[in-house]
Amino acid sequence: MHQIADLISIFENTFYKSHNTRLIKGDCEPVYLPATQDTPYHQIVFAHGFYASALHEIAHWLVAGIDRRQQEDYGYWYCPDGRDKHQQAEFESVEVKPQAIEWLLSTAAGFPFNVSVDNLNGEQTCRFDFQKRVHQRVLTLIESGFNARTQSLLIALTRFYHTPWPMTANQFDWQHPQEFCDAV
């Protein structure tokens, strides 16, 4: 049902002409690459052809402003798996908005969403506490509205996958299972 070729096509039809940006299936780690003389368009390279990876990388692109989109990986330095408690808290605070947008994109596509704390070999935190913050950001975005790029893609996805538009908070009913976090 969820073919990566469909997502690539939806993205291309929505943004290639207006933003000179393409979604590219990569073989390794994801990366954002601005246009160069050799490649005259911006590239959102997602990992291993995974649909969820593509949605996540698109979400980062939707968050990034015009200046950030002129820099490789938006000018951010990524602290890899194995983060300590402070680094993990910083990672999660930066990831709240992109993962909220990823959840919106996933829902628009009728695709399951799971938050990612992305720290299997580091300090363990309660992923449900993180998901609570992501969920709250989703609700805030629904209430306050989306930037133009995000709204364009959400509409394109809902049209293609025949999911409800406009999106409502009822589509994101989620309860924080506190008992799972007490052990962390």
ZAMITI-420779 format. One record per residue (C-alpha): residue in three letters; x, y, z; residue number from 0. Coordinates in steps of 0.25 Angstrom, whole numbers, plus 5000, padded with zeros to 4 digits. Last residue first. Layout:
BEGIN
("ALA",(X,Y,Z),NUM),
...
END
This chain:
BEGIN
("VAL",(5053,5017,5135),183),
("ALA",(5044,5008,5143),182),
("ASP",(5034,5019,5145),181),
("CYS",(5033,5021,5130),180),
("PHE",(5024,5009,5127),179),
("GLU",(5014,5012,5137),178),
("GLN",(5012,5026,5131),177),
("PRO",(5005,5021,5119),176),
("HIS",(5003,5034,5112),175),
("GLN",(4989,5034,5104),174),
("TRP",(4988,5037,5090),173),
("ASP",(4977,5042,5081),172),
("PHE",(4983,5048,5069),171),
("GLN",(4972,5048,5058),170),
("ASN",(4963,5054,5068),169),
("ALA",(4972,5067,5068),168),
("THR",(4967,5070,5054),167),
("MET",(4973,5069,5040),166),
("PRO",(4966,5077,5029),165),
("TRP",(4966,5068,5022),164),
("PRO",(4963,5053,5024),163),
("THR",(4970,5042,5017),162),
("HIS",(4969,5038,5003),161),
("TYR",(4983,5034,5001),160),
("PHE",(4986,5043,4989),159),
("ARG",(4977,5054,4994),158),
("THR",(4982,5053,5008),157),
("LEU",(4997,5053,5004),156),
("ALA",(4995,5065,4994),155),
("ILE",(4988,5073,5005),154),
("LEU",(4999,5070,5016),153),
("LEU",(5010,5073,5006),152),
("SER",(5004,5087,5003),151),
("GLN",(5001,5090,5018),150),
("THR",(5015,5086,5021),149),
("ARG",(5021,5095,5010),148),
("ALA",(5011,5107,5014),147),
("ASN",(5015,5107,5029),146),
("PHE",(5004,5099,5037),145),
("GLY",(4993,5104,5046),144),
("SER",(4991,5109,5060),143),
("GLU",(4982,5098,5065),142),
("ILE",(4987,5087,5057),141),
("LEU",(5001,5091,5060),140),
("THR",(4998,5092,5075),139),
("LEU",(4992,5078,5075),138),
("VAL",(5004,5072,5068),137),
("ARG",(5013,5079,5078),136),
("GLN",(5006,5073,5089),135),
("HIS",(5007,5059,5083),134),
("VAL",(5022,5061,5081),133),
("ARG",(5023,5065,5096),132),
("LYS",(5015,5053,5100),131),
("GLN",(5024,5044,5091),130),
("PHE",(5036,5049,5098),129),
("ASP",(5030,5045,5112),128),
("PHE",(5026,5032,5105),127),
("ARG",(5041,5030,5100),126),
("CYS",(5045,5029,5115),125),
("THR",(5060,5032,5115),124),
("GLN",(5071,5022,5113),123),
("GLU",(5085,5028,5113),122),
("GLY",(5093,5022,5101),121),
("ASN",(5094,5010,5092),120),
("LEU",(5080,5010,5087),119),
("ASN",(5079,5025,5085),118),
("ASP",(5069,5029,5074),117),
("VAL",(5058,5034,5083),116),
("SER",(5049,5031,5071),115),
("VAL",(5034,5033,5071),114),
("ASN",(5026,5023,5064),113),
("PHE",(5016,5026,5053),112),
("PRO",(5008,5017,5045),111),
("PHE",(5004,5021,5031),110),
("GLY",(4991,5026,5026),109),
("ALA",(4998,5036,5018),108),
("ALA",(4992,5048,5025),107),
("THR",(4995,5041,5038),106),
("SER",(5009,5039,5034),105),
("LEU",(5011,5054,5030),104),
("LEU",(5005,5058,5043),103),
("TRP",(5014,5049,5051),102),
("GLU",(5026,5054,5043),101),
("ILE",(5022,5068,5046),100),
("ALA",(5022,5065,5061),99),
("GLN",(5035,5057,5059),98),
("PRO",(5041,5070,5053),97),
("LYS",(5036,5079,5064),96),
("VAL",(5040,5070,5076),95),
("GLU",(5054,5066,5070),94),
("VAL",(5062,5078,5076),93),
("SER",(5057,5076,5090),92),
("GLU",(5059,5061,5088),91),
("PHE",(5074,5063,5084),90),
("GLU",(5076,5073,5096),89),
("ALA",(5071,5063,5106),88),
("GLN",(5079,5052,5099),87),
("GLN",(5092,5060,5100),86),
("HIS",(5089,5063,5115),85),
("LYS",(5086,5048,5118),84),
("ASP",(5098,5043,5110),83),
("ARG",(5098,5040,5095),82),
("GLY",(5101,5027,5090),81),
("ASP",(5095,5028,5076),80),
("PRO",(5100,5040,5068),79),
("CYS",(5101,5055,5071),78),
("TYR",(5097,5061,5059),77),
("TRP",(5103,5075,5055),76),
("TYR",(5093,5084,5049),75),
("GLY",(5096,5093,5036),74),
("TYR",(5083,5089,5030),73),
("ASP",(5089,5075,5027),72),
("GLU",(5098,5082,5017),71),
("GLN",(5094,5096,5016),70),
("GLN",(5085,5105,5007),69),
("ARG",(5073,5099,5013),68),
("ARG",(5077,5105,5026),67),
("ASP",(5076,5119,5020),66),
("ILE",(5062,5116,5014),65),
("GLY",(5056,5111,5027),64),
("ALA",(5057,5097,5032),63),
("VAL",(5044,5091,5038),62),
("LEU",(5039,5085,5025),61),
("TRP",(5053,5079,5022),60),
("HIS",(5053,5072,5035),59),
("ALA",(5039,5067,5033),58),
("ILE",(5044,5062,5019),57),
("GLU",(5055,5054,5026),56),
("HIS",(5045,5047,5035),55),
("LEU",(5035,5044,5024),54),
("ALA",(5046,5038,5016),53),
("SER",(5051,5030,5028),52),
("ALA",(5037,5025,5030),51),
("TYR",(5036,5020,5016),50),
("PHE",(5049,5013,5016),49),
("GLY",(5057,5013,5003),48),
("HIS",(5070,5010,5010),47),
("ALA",(5071,5023,5018),46),
("PHE",(5066,5036,5012),45),
("VAL",(5073,5047,5003),44),
("ILE",(5066,5060,5003),43),
("GLN",(5074,5066,4991),42),
("HIS",(5074,5080,4986),41),
("TYR",(5075,5082,4971),40),
("PRO",(5086,5086,4961),39),
("THR",(5095,5073,4964),38),
("ASP",(5109,5076,4959),37),
("GLN",(5109,5091,4960),36),
("THR",(5103,5089,4974),35),
("ALA",(5089,5088,4980),34),
("PRO",(5088,5086,4995),33),
("LEU",(5090,5072,5001),32),
("TYR",(5081,5067,5013),31),
("VAL",(5086,5054,5018),30),
("PRO",(5080,5040,5022),29),
("GLU",(5090,5029,5025),28),
("CYS",(5093,5019,5015),27),
("ASP",(5087,5014,5002),26),
("GLY",(5079,5026,4998),25),
("LYS",(5065,5028,4992),24),
("ILE",(5065,5042,4988),23),
("LEU",(5054,5053,4990),22),
("ARG",(5056,5065,4981),21),
("THR",(5057,5080,4983),20),
("ASN",(5057,5091,4973),19),
("HIS",(5047,5098,4982),18),
("SER",(5035,5102,4974),17),
("LYS",(5037,5093,4962),16),
("TYR",(5042,5081,4970),15),
("PHE",(5032,5083,4982),14),
("THR",(5018,5077,4980),13),
("ASN",(5020,5068,4968),12),
("GLU",(5033,5063,4973),11),
("PHE",(5028,5061,4987),10),
("ILE",(5016,5053,4982),9),
("SER",(5025,5045,4972),8),
("ILE",(5035,5041,4983),7),
("LEU",(5024,5037,4992),6),
("ASP",(5018,5028,4981),5),
("ALA",(5031,5022,4978),4),
("ILE",(5033,5019,4993),3),
("GLN",(5021,5010,4992),2),
("HIS",(5011,5010,5003),1),
("MET",(5000,5000,5000),0),
END
